[in-house]
């Protein structure tokens, strides 16, 4: 079963970003952070979809090799 746990590095990065956002007084700087976070989220989603597709392809190949 899959387990999703945040590593200490990820927790540290998350806290750092939250503090940076909360401490930001510049609208242009805040927009820049939001854009960068949107790009990171998009790239992570692309990576996740690629990994899922690869896993599905591998499972399909295993099913075909078992039934042959």
C-alpha positions, 0 to 999 in steps of 0.5 A: 500500500502506498504511504505518503509521508513528508520528508524533513527536507520537504517540511523545511522547504514548505515552512520556508515558503510559508514564512516567505509568503507571510513576510512578503510586503511587495505585491510584485514579489508575491506574484513572482513567488506565486508564479514559481509555485504554480510552475513547480506544481505543474512540473510535479503533476507532469512527473506524476502523470509520467510515472503513472503512465510508465507503471501502467505500461509496465503492468500491461506488458506483464499481463500480456507476457503472462497470458502468452 
